[in-house]
Amino acid sequence: MSQETELRRKRPLGRRHEAACKVCGHPEREELESQWCAWANTSELAKQYGLSRDSIYRHCHALGLFERRGRNLKGALERIIEHADGVTVNAAAVVSAIQAYAKINSAGQWVDRTEQVKLNDLFARMSTQGLEAYAREGTLPDWFTSIVGATPSDSEEDPEDE
């Protein structure tokens, strides 16, 4: 018995739910829960296991499985990506699903990746002449600005006006 199931049985609501729940008494309960949390179609699961959609949803609400399912967004996106060749979709929809998939970490959290540039590391790469030119004239080498992007002296607005 899983630790999660054991904790539910200790709570009165958990015992009351389990006594009346057809899913809790089903011999393939763990497999059903696993498939549901992996974004299997609830209607198909109901047919497969001889249950109603409503009983599956009641069970999942009572046991807090929606949170677990929500952490598994990658599973839902995997299903979309796998079936992309079997349905009529445009390329943009498939690319969007793949982009979303790439932003979800193993814990099911959405992570917008950002690039960080350490300016000290870039200055350390500059030659002595480059550093002297920067000190005298405030000019940076082309390779520096291509990595960092526009600097205040490159912008059209004066940064002191902000």
Contact map, one row per residue, 1 for C-alpha under 8 A:
111011000000000000000000000000000000000000000000000000000000000000000000000000000000000000000000000000000000000000000000000000000000000000000000000000000000000000
111111000000000000000000000000000000000000000000000000000000000000000000000000000000000000000000000000000000000000000000000000000000000000000000000000000000000000
111111100000000000000000000000000000000000000000000000000000000000000000000000000000000000000000000000000000000000000000000000000000000000000000000000000000000000
011111110000000000000000000000000000000000000000000000000000000000000000000000000000000000000000000000000000000000000000000000000000000000000000000000000000000000
111111111000000000000000000000000000000000000000000000000000000000000000000000000000000000000000000000000000000000000000000000000000000000000000000000000000000000
111111111100000000000000000000000000000000000000000000000000000000000000000000000000000000000000000000000000000000000000000000000000000000000000000000000000000000
001111111110000000000000000000000000000000000000000000000000000000000000000000000000000000000000000000000000000000000000000000000000000000000000000000000000000000
000111111110111000000000000000000000000000000000000000000000001000000000000000000000000000000000000000000000000000000000000000000000000000000000000000000000000000
000011111111011000000000000000000000000000000000000000000000000000000000000000000000000000000000000000000000000000000000000000000000000000000000000000000000000000
000001111111011000000000000000000000000000000000000000000000000000000000000000000000000000000000000000000000000000000000000000000000000000000000000000000000000000
000000111111111000000000000000000000000000000000000000000000000000000000000000000000000000000000000000000000000000000000000000000000000000000000000000000000000000
000000001111111100000000000000000000000000000000000000000000000000000000000000000000000000000000000000000000000000000000000000000000000000000000000000000000000000
000000010011111110000000000000000000000000000000000000000000000000000000000000000000000000000000000000000000000000000000000000000000000000000000000000000000000000
000000011111111111000000000000000000000000000000000000000000011000000000000000000000000000000000000000000000000000000000000000000000000000000000000000000000000000
000000011111111111100000000000000000000000000000000000000000000000000000000000000000000000000000000000000000000000000000000000000000000000000000000000000000000000
000000000001111111110000000000000000000000000000000000000000000000000000000000000000000000000000000000000000000000000000000000000000000000000000000000000000000000
000000000000111111111000000000000000000000000000000000000010010000000000000000000000000000000000000000000000000000000000000000000000000000000000000000000000000000
000000000000011111111001100000000000000000000000000000000000000000000000000000000000000000000000000000000000000000000000000000000000000000000000000000000000000000
000000000000001111111001000000000000000000000000000000000000000000000000000000000000000000000000000000000000000000000000000000000000000000000000000000000000000000
000000000000000111111100000000000000000000000000000000000000000000000000000000000000000000000000000000000000000000000000000000000000000000000000000000000000000000
000000000000000011111111100000000000000000000000000000100010000000000000000000000000000000000000000000000000000000000000000000000000000000000000000000000000000000
000000000000000000011111110000000000000000000000001000100000000000000000000000000000000000000000000000000000000000000000000000000000000000000000000000000000000000
000000000000000000001111110010000000000000000000001000110010000000000000000000000000000000000000000000000000000000000000000000000000000000000000000000000000000000
000000000000000001101111110010000000000000000000000000000010000000000000000000000000000000000000000000000000000000000000000000000000000000000000000000000000000000
000000000000000001001111111010000000000000000000000000000000000000000000000000000000000000000000000000000000000000000000000000000000000000000000000000000000000000
000000000000000000000111111110000000000000000000000000000000000000000000000000000000000000000000000000000000000000000000000000000000000000000000000000000000000000
000000000000000000000000111110000000000000000000000000000000000000000000000000000000000000000000000000000000000000000000000000000000000000000000000000000000000000
000000000000000000000000011111110000000000000000100000000000000000000000000000000000000000000000000000000000000000000000000000000000000000000000000000000000000000
000000000000000000000011111111111000000000000000000000000000000000000000000000000000000000000000000000000000000000000000000000000000000000000000000000000000000000
000000000000000000000000000111111100000000000000000000000000000000000000000000000000000000000000000000000000000000000000000000000000000000000000000000000000000000
000000000000000000000000000111111110000000000000000000000000000000000000000000000000000000000000000000000000000000000000000000000000000000000000000000000000000000
000000000000000000000000000111111111000000001000100000000000000000000000000000000000000000000000000000000000000000000000000000000000000000000000000000000000000000
000000000000000000000000000011111111100000000000000000000001000010000000000000000000000000000000000000000000000000000000000000000000000000000000000000000000000000
000000000000000000000000000001111111110000000000000000000000000000000000000000000000000000000000000000000000000000000000000000000000000000000000000000000000000000
000000000000000000000000000000111111111100000000000000000000000000000000000000000000000000000000000000000000000000000000000000000000000000000000000000000000000000
000000000000000000000000000000011111111111001000000000000000000000001000000000000000000000000000000000000000000000000000000000000000000000000000000000000000000000
000000000000000000000000000000001111111100000000000000000000000011011101000000000000000000000000000000000000000000000000000000000000000000000000000000000000000000
000000000000000000000000000000000111111100000000000000000000000000001001001100000000000000000000000000000000000000000000000000000000000000000000000000000000000000
000000000000000000000000000000000011111110000000000000000000000000001001001100000000000000000000000000000000000000000000000000000000000000000000000000000000000000
000000000000000000000000000000000011111111011000000000000000000000000000000000000000000000000000000000000000000000000000000000000000000000000000000000000000000000
000000000000000000000000000000000001001111111000000000000000000000000000000000000000000000000000000000000000000000000000000000000000000000000000000000000000000000
000000000000000000000000000000000001000111111100000010010000000000000000000000000000000000000000000000000000000000000000000000000000000000000000000000000000000000
000000000000000000000000000000000000000011111110000110000000000000000000000000000000000000000000000000000000000000000000000000000000000000000000000000000000000000
000000000000000000000000000000000000000111111111000000000000000000000000000000000000000000000000000000000000000000000000000000000000000000000000000000000000000000
000000000000000000000000000000010001000111111111101010000000000000000000000000000000000000000000000000000000000000000000000000000000000000000000000000000000000000
000000000000000000000000000000000000000001111111111110010000000000000000000000000000000000000000000000000000000000000000000000000000000000000000000000000000000000
000000000000000000000000000000000000000000111111111100000000000000000000000000000000000000000000000000000000000000000000000000000000000000000000000000000000000000
000000000000000000000000000000000000000000011111111000000000000000000000000000000000000000000000000000000000000000000000000000000000000000000000000000000000000000
000000000000000000000000000100010000000000001111111000000000000000000000000000000000000000000000000000000000000000000000000000000000000000000000000000000000000000
000000000000000000000000000000000000000000000111111100000000000000000000000000000000000000000000000000000000000000000000000000000000000000000000000000000000000000
000000000000000000000110000000000000000000001111111110110000000000000000000000000000000000000000000000000000000000000000000000000000000000000000000000000000000000
000000000000000000000000000000000000000000100110011111110000000000000000000000000000000000000000000000000000000000000000000000000000000000000000000000000000000000
000000000000000000000000000000000000000001101100001111111000000000000000000000000000000000000000000000000000000000000000000000000000000000000000000000000000000000
000000000000000000000000000000000000000000000000000111111100000000000000000000000000000000000000000000000000000000000000000000000000000000000000000000000000000000
000000000000000000001110000000000000000000000000001111111110000000000000000000000000000000000000000000000000000000000000000000000000000000000000000000000000000000
000000000000000000000010000000000000000001000100001111111111000000000000000000000000000000000000000000000000000000000000000000000000000000000000000000000000000000
000000000000000000000000000000000000000000000000000011111111100000000000000000000000000000000000000000000000000000000000000000000000000000000000000000000000000000
000000000000000000000000000000000000000000000000000001111111110000000000000000000000000000000000000000000000000000000000000000000000000000000000000000000000000000
000000000000000010001011000000000000000000000000000000111111111000000000000000000000000000000000000000000000000000000000000000000000000000000000000000000000000000
000000000000000000000000000000001000000000000000000000011111111111000000000000000000000000000000000000000000000000000000000000000000000000000000000000000000000000
000000000000000000000000000000000000000000000000000000001111111111000000000000000000000000000000000000000000000000000000000000000000000000000000000000000000000000
000000000000010010000000000000000000000000000000000000000111111110000000000000000000000000000000000000000000000000000000000000000000000000000000000000000000000000
000000010000010000000000000000000000000000000000000000000011111110000000000000000000000000000000000000000000000000000000000000000000000000000000000000000000000000
000000000000000000000000000000000000000000000000000000000001111111110000000000000000000000000000000000000000000000000000000000000000000000000000000000000000000000
000000000000000000000000000000001000100000000000000000000001111111111000000000000000000000000000000000000000000000000000000000000000000000000000000000000000000000
000000000000000000000000000000000000100000000000000000000001100111111100000000000000000000000000000000000000000000000000000000000000000000000000000000000000000000
000000000000000000000000000000000000000000000000000000000000000111111110000000000000000000000000000000000000000000000000000000000000000000000000000000000000000000
000000000000000000000000000000000000100000000000000000000000000111111111000000000000000000000000000000000000000000000000000000000000000000000000000000000000000000
000000000000000000000000000000000001111000000000000000000000000011111111100000000000000000000000000000000000000000000000000000000000000000000000000000000000000000
000000000000000000000000000000000000100000000000000000000000000001111111100000000000000000000000000000000001000000000000000000000000000000000000000000000000000000
000000000000000000000000000000000000000000000000000000000000000000111111100000000000000000000000000000000011100000000000000000000000000000000000000000000000000000
000000000000000000000000000000000000111000000000000000000000000000011111111100000000000000000000000000000011000000000000000000000000000000000000000000000000000000
000000000000000000000000000000000000000000000000000000000000000000001111111110000000000000000000000000010001000000000000000000000000000000000000000000000000000000
000000000000000000000000000000000000000000000000000000000000000000000001111111000000000000000000000010010001000000000000000000000000000000000000000000000000000000
000000000000000000000000000000000000011000000000000000000000000000000001111111100000000000000000000000000000000000000000000000000000000000000000000000000000000000
000000000000000000000000000000000000011000000000000000000000000000000001111111110000000000000000000000000000000000000000000000000000000000000000000000000000000000
000000000000000000000000000000000000000000000000000000000000000000000000111111111000000000000000110110000000000000000000000000000000000000000000000000000000000000
000000000000000000000000000000000000000000000000000000000000000000000000011111111100000000000000000010000000000000000000000000000000000000000000000000000000000000
000000000000000000000000000000000000000000000000000000000000000000000000001111111110000000000000000000000000000000000000000000000000000000000000000000000000000000
000000000000000000000000000000000000000000000000000000000000000000000000000111111111000000000100100000000000000000000000000000000000000000000000000000000000000000
000000000000000000000000000000000000000000000000000000000000000000000000000011111111000000000100110000000000000000000000000000000000000000000000000000000000000000
000000000000000000000000000000000000000000000000000000000000000000000000000001111111100000000000000000000000000000000000000000000000000000000000000000000000000000
000000000000000000000000000000000000000000000000000000000000000000000000000000111111111000000000000000000000000000000000000000000000000000000000000000000000000000
000000000000000000000000000000000000000000000000000000000000000000000000000000011111111110000100000000000000000000000000000000000000000000000000000000000000000000
000000000000000000000000000000000000000000000000000000000000000000000000000000000111111100000000000000000000000000000000000000000000000000000000000000000000000000
000000000000000000000000000000000000000000000000000000000000000000000000000000000011111100000000000000000000000000000000000000000000000000000000000000000000000000
000000000000000000000000000000000000000000000000000000000000000000000000000000000011111110000000000000000000000000000000000000000000000000000000000000000000000000
000000000000000000000000000000000000000000000000000000000000000000000000000000000001111111000000000000000000000000000000000000000000000000000000000000000000000000
000000000000000000000000000000000000000000000000000000000000000000000000000000000001001111101100000000000000000000000000000000000000000000000000000000000000000000
000000000000000000000000000000000000000000000000000000000000000000000000000000000000000111111100000000000000000000000000000000000000000000000000000000000000000000
000000000000000000000000000000000000000000000000000000000000000000000000000000000000000011111110000000000000000000000000000000000000000000000000000000000000000000
000000000000000000000000000000000000000000000000000000000000000000000000000000000000000001111111000000000000000000000000000000000000000000000000000000000000000000
000000000000000000000000000000000000000000000000000000000000000000000000000000000000000011111111100000000000000000000000000000000000000000000000000000000000000000
000000000000000000000000000000000000000000000000000000000000000000000000000000011001000011111111110000000000000000000000000000000000000000000000000000000000000000
000000000000000000000000000000000000000000000000000000000000000000000000000000000000000000111111111000000000000000000000000000000000000000000000000000000000000000
000000000000000000000000000000000000000000000000000000000000000000000000000000000000000000011111111100000000000000000000000000000000000000000000000000000000000000
000000000000000000000000000000000000000000000000000000000000000000000000000010011000000000001111111110000000000000000000000000000000000000000000000000000000000000
000000000000000000000000000000000000000000000000000000000000000000000000000010001000000000000111111111000000000000000000000000000000000000000000000000000000000000
000000000000000000000000000000000000000000000000000000000000000000000000000000000000000000000011111111100000000000000000000000000000000000000000000000000000000000
000000000000000000000000000000000000000000000000000000000000000000000000000010000000000000000001111111110000000000000000000000000000000000000000000000000000000000
000000000000000000000000000000000000000000000000000000000000000000000000010011000000000000000000111111110000000000000000000000000000000000000000000000000000000000
000000000000000000000000000000000000000000000000000000000000000000000000000000000000000000000000011111111000000000000000000000000000000000000000000000000000000000
000000000000000000000000000000000000000000000000000000000000000000000000000000000000000000000000001111111000011110000000000000000000000000000000000000000000000000
000000000000000000000000000000000000000000000000000000000000000000000000110000000000000000000000000111111111111000000000000000000000000000000000000000000000000000
000000000000000000000000000000000000000000000000000000000000000000000000000000000000000000000000000001111111111000000000000000000000000000000000000000000000000000
000000000000000000000000000000000000000000000000000000000000000000000000000000000000000000000000000000011111100000000000000000000000000000000000000000000000000000
000000000000000000000000000000000000000000000000000000000000000000000011000000000000000000000000000000011111100000000000000000000000000000000000000000000000000000
000000000000000000000000000000000000000000000000000000000000000000000111110000000000000000000000000000011111110000000000000000000000000000000000000000000000000000
000000000000000000000000000000000000000000000000000000000000000000000010000000000000000000000000000000011111111000000000000000000000000000000000000000000000000000
000000000000000000000000000000000000000000000000000000000000000000000000000000000000000000000000000000111001111100000000000000000000000000000000000000000000000000
000000000000000000000000000000000000000000000000000000000000000000000000000000000000000000000000000000111000111110000000000000000000000000000000000000000000000000
000000000000000000000000000000000000000000000000000000000000000000000000000000000000000000000000000000100000011111000000000000000000000000000000000000000000000000
000000000000000000000000000000000000000000000000000000000000000000000000000000000000000000000000000000100000001111100000000000000000000000000000000000000000000000
000000000000000000000000000000000000000000000000000000000000000000000000000000000000000000000000000000000000000111110000000000000000000000000000000000000000000000
000000000000000000000000000000000000000000000000000000000000000000000000000000000000000000000000000000000000000011111000000000000000000000000000000000000000000000
000000000000000000000000000000000000000000000000000000000000000000000000000000000000000000000000000000000000000001111100000000000000000000000000000000000000000000
000000000000000000000000000000000000000000000000000000000000000000000000000000000000000000000000000000000000000000111110000000000000000000000000000100000000000000
000000000000000000000000000000000000000000000000000000000000000000000000000000000000000000000000000000000000000000011111110000000000000000000000000000000000000000
000000000000000000000000000000000000000000000000000000000000000000000000000000000000000000000000000000000000000000001111111000000000000000000000000000000000000000
000000000000000000000000000000000000000000000000000000000000000000000000000000000000000000000000000000000000000000000111111100000000000000000000000000000000000000
000000000000000000000000000000000000000000000000000000000000000000000000000000000000000000000000000000000000000000000111111110000000000000000000000000000000000000
000000000000000000000000000000000000000000000000000000000000000000000000000000000000000000000000000000000000000000000111111111000000000000000001000000000000000000
000000000000000000000000000000000000000000000000000000000000000000000000000000000000000000000000000000000000000000000011111111000010000000000000000000000000000000
000000000000000000000000000000000000000000000000000000000000000000000000000000000000000000000000000000000000000000000001111111000000000000000000000000000000000000
000000000000000000000000000000000000000000000000000000000000000000000000000000000000000000000000000000000000000000000000111111100000000000000000000000000000000000
000000000000000000000000000000000000000000000000000000000000000000000000000000000000000000000000000000000000000000000000011111110110000000000000000000000000000000
000000000000000000000000000000000000000000000000000000000000000000000000000000000000000000000000000000000000000000000000000011111110000000000000000000000000000000
000000000000000000000000000000000000000000000000000000000000000000000000000000000000000000000000000000000000000000000000000001111111000000000000000000000000000000
000000000000000000000000000000000000000000000000000000000000000000000000000000000000000000000000000000000000000000000000000000111111100000000000000000000000000000
000000000000000000000000000000000000000000000000000000000000000000000000000000000000000000000000000000000000000000000000000001111111110000011000000000000000000000
000000000000000000000000000000000000000000000000000000000000000000000000000000000000000000000000000000000000000000000000001001111111111000000000000000000000000000
000000000000000000000000000000000000000000000000000000000000000000000000000000000000000000000000000000000000000000000000000000011111111100000000000000000000000000
000000000000000000000000000000000000000000000000000000000000000000000000000000000000000000000000000000000000000000000000000000001111111111110000000000000000000000
000000000000000000000000000000000000000000000000000000000000000000000000000000000000000000000000000000000000000000000000000000000111111111110000000000000000000000
000000000000000000000000000000000000000000000000000000000000000000000000000000000000000000000000000000000000000000000000000000000011111111000000000000000000000000
000000000000000000000000000000000000000000000000000000000000000000000000000000000000000000000000000000000000000000000000000000000001111111000000000000000000000000
000000000000000000000000000000000000000000000000000000000000000000000000000000000000000000000000000000000000000000000000000000000000111111100000000000000000000000
000000000000000000000000000000000000000000000000000000000000000000000000000000000000000000000000000000000000000000000000000000000000111111110000000000000000000000
000000000000000000000000000000000000000000000000000000000000000000000000000000000000000000000000000000000000000000000000000000000000110011111000000000000000000000
000000000000000000000000000000000000000000000000000000000000000000000000000000000000000000000000000000000000000000000000000000000100110001111101100000000000000000
000000000000000000000000000000000000000000000000000000000000000000000000000000000000000000000000000000000000000000000000000000000100000000111111100000000000000000
000000000000000000000000000000000000000000000000000000000000000000000000000000000000000000000000000000000000000000000000000000000000000000011111110000000000000000
000000000000000000000000000000000000000000000000000000000000000000000000000000000000000000000000000000000000000000000000000000000000000000001111111000000000000000
000000000000000000000000000000000000000000000000000000000000000000000000000000000000000000000000000000000000000000000000010000000000000000011111111100000000000000
000000000000000000000000000000000000000000000000000000000000000000000000000000000000000000000000000000000000000000000000000000000000000000011111111111100000000000
000000000000000000000000000000000000000000000000000000000000000000000000000000000000000000000000000000000000000000000000000000000000000000000111111110000000000000
000000000000000000000000000000000000000000000000000000000000000000000000000000000000000000000000000000000000000000000000000000000000000000000011111110000000000000
000000000000000000000000000000000000000000000000000000000000000000000000000000000000000000000000000000000000000000001000000000000000000000000001111111100000000000
000000000000000000000000000000000000000000000000000000000000000000000000000000000000000000000000000000000000000000000000000000000000000000000000111111100000000000
000000000000000000000000000000000000000000000000000000000000000000000000000000000000000000000000000000000000000000000000000000000000000000000000100111111110000000
000000000000000000000000000000000000000000000000000000000000000000000000000000000000000000000000000000000000000000000000000000000000000000000000100111111110000000
000000000000000000000000000000000000000000000000000000000000000000000000000000000000000000000000000000000000000000000000000000000000000000000000000001111110111000
000000000000000000000000000000000000000000000000000000000000000000000000000000000000000000000000000000000000000000000000000000000000000000000000000001111111010000
000000000000000000000000000000000000000000000000000000000000000000000000000000000000000000000000000000000000000000000000000000000000000000000000000001111111000000
000000000000000000000000000000000000000000000000000000000000000000000000000000000000000000000000000000000000000000000000000000000000000000000000000001111111110000
000000000000000000000000000000000000000000000000000000000000000000000000000000000000000000000000000000000000000000000000000000000000000000000000000000001111110000
000000000000000000000000000000000000000000000000000000000000000000000000000000000000000000000000000000000000000000000000000000000000000000000000000000010011111010
000000000000000000000000000000000000000000000000000000000000000000000000000000000000000000000000000000000000000000000000000000000000000000000000000000011011111111
000000000000000000000000000000000000000000000000000000000000000000000000000000000000000000000000000000000000000000000000000000000000000000000000000000010000111111
000000000000000000000000000000000000000000000000000000000000000000000000000000000000000000000000000000000000000000000000000000000000000000000000000000000000011111
000000000000000000000000000000000000000000000000000000000000000000000000000000000000000000000000000000000000000000000000000000000000000000000000000000000000111111
000000000000000000000000000000000000000000000000000000000000000000000000000000000000000000000000000000000000000000000000000000000000000000000000000000000000011111
